[in-house]
Amino acid sequence: MTTTANESTRNGVDTATLFATLDAVKAAPEAAKFQFRADNEWISGTHSRSTIHGFHGVGAERTHEHTFRFDADHPAVLVGRDNGPTPVEYVLHALAACLTAGLANIAAARGVTLTEVHSTVSGDIDLNGLLGLDPDVRNGYQQIKVSFVLRGDDSEKLRKVVEQSRRRSAVLDIITNGAPVYIDVDAG
């Protein structure tokens, strides 16, 4: 990513819109309440497809400009057909994407120039938990590691941007603090 000559755009972020959004939410905090949704349909075996299109935000029902479809499956070694990443790999993607979006916005707001952002996210999981073979092993990741390579302004500014992104990441918050999950079933 590079900075354009347009002063209201830095690192590909429209800073004028970013600051206008912050001011609008400060003036009307209820506008910050959003509900995102995904519809999922089973295909076969461990293969399913999620569709993301509509959401609620700024007091109204809204839609994305495009409908997004994501396939999830397991690799053959885990009884799947490898039609897509595993659900736990999507969690890694979500974390990387959230941290990266956050640091791009924060850097732009602080006037910090980015020329390269790359991250690698890895998660260690023990299948003995989710397969029910060892009740003392958790079902999900035992740990997740994020490694960033950043280039741009001086390294101290870049580290501070990453730290602020870590503090503000919604996905990191969900992973580290959990969120209540309610499951409703209509079994006909």
N, C-alpha and C positions, 0 to 999 in steps of 0.2 A: 504494500500500500504506500502511496505517496500523497503528499499534500498538494492540493491544487492551488492555483492563484486566487481562487475565490476565498476571501477572508472568513466567510461564514461556514466553510467546509474545512475540516481537518481530519485526516486519517479516514476519509470517506464518510465522516459523520457531519450532518447538517447541524452545526452547533447553535445556530439561531433557533431552529425548531426544537432542539434539545432543551435550551434554556426557556423557551416559550412553554414547553410542556411542563417543566419544573414549576414555573410561575403559575400556570393554570391549575396544577394539582395543589399547590400551596393555597390558592384562592378558593378552591372547591375540592376538599379532600375526598368527598364521595366519588369523584370522577376517577379515582385511583382503583376502585373496586372492579376487578375483572374476573371472569370465569372462562377458563379454556376447556375445550372438550375434544375428545377423540372417540370415534365410533370404531369398533373392531368386529370383524367377521372371521369366523373360523373357516379355513379353506379345506385342509385335510391334515391328518397327523398332527405334527407340531407347528404347522404353517398357518399363520393368520395374517390378516391385512387390516391396518388401521387407516381411517380416512379422517383428515382434519380439514375443516372448512369454516364452520361457524364458531363464534365466541361472543361473550357479552362484555362490553367495556364502555366506559364513559357514558353510562346510563342507558345503553341501548344494545339491541342485538346487532351484530356485525358479521361480516364475512371477510375472509382473506381474499386477496385478488385472484388466487389460484386455489384449487383443491389439491391437497397433498395426500399422497398414498404411500404408506410404508409397509413393506412386508417384513415379517419376523418369522424365524424358523430356528431350528437347531441344526448343527452339522451332522453328517451321517454318523459320526462316532457317538453322537448323543441322540440317536434314533430319529433324526430329522432328514431332510432332503436339501438343506442348505439353500433355501429359497430367499434368505435374507439374514441379516445379523440376528443374534440372539437378543432377547429382551434386555439382558443385563449389559450387552454391548451398547444398546441404545442409551442406557443410563450413562455410560462413559462418554458417549457422543454429546448427550445433553449437558453434562458437566463441562466438557471442553468448550462447547458452543456458548454456554452461559458466561463462563469466565472470560472468554475471548471477546464477546459482545460488550461485556461490562468494562473490560480494560480499554477497548477502543473508545467507548463513550467517555469514560473517566479521563483518558489521555486527551481526548479532544477538548473536553471541558476545562482541563488544566493547562491547555496550550502545549502539551507534550507531543512531539512528533514521533510517530512510529514508522519504521521502514520495513520491519519484518516481525511477524508474530507466528510462532509455531509452538504447538503443545503436543505432548504425548501423555495419554492417560491410560493407566493400567490398573486392573483390579484383580486381586487374588481371591479365588473362591474355592471352597472344598465341597465337592458334590456329595460327600457323605451326609451333609446336612439336608439339602433339598431332596435327596433320595430317601431320606428317613432311616439311614443306616447307622447314624450316630446322633442321638438326641442332644449331645453336648456341643455339636458343631452347628453354627448358625446357617441359615438357608442362603443368605446373601454374601456379599463381599466381606472378607475379613479386614481388608484394607484397600484403599485406593490411593494411587500416587499420581500427581500431576507434575510434569516437568515442562517449563517454558523456555524457549529461546526467543529473546526479544532484541531488537536492534532499533535504534533511533536516537533520542536524546540520551543524556548521560545515564549510567547504570543506576544511580541512586533514585533518580526520578522514575525510571522504569520499574524498579522494585516497589516503590511507593504506590504506583498505579496498580500493580498486581495485587498488593496487599489490600488496597481499597476495593478492588474487584472481588477479592475473596470475602471481604466483610459484607458486601452487598449482593452476592450471588444467591438468587432464589433457589437454584438447583442444589448448590452446596448446602444451603439451609435445609432443604428437604431431605438430603442424604444424611446430614449429620444430626439433625434434630427430629426427623420424622414428621409426618403429618397424619392426623387421624384418617383412616380409610374406612368407609362404610360400604358394605356390600349388600345389595338388594337382589333378590332372586325371584324371577317369575318362571316357574317350572311347569306352567300350563296346567 
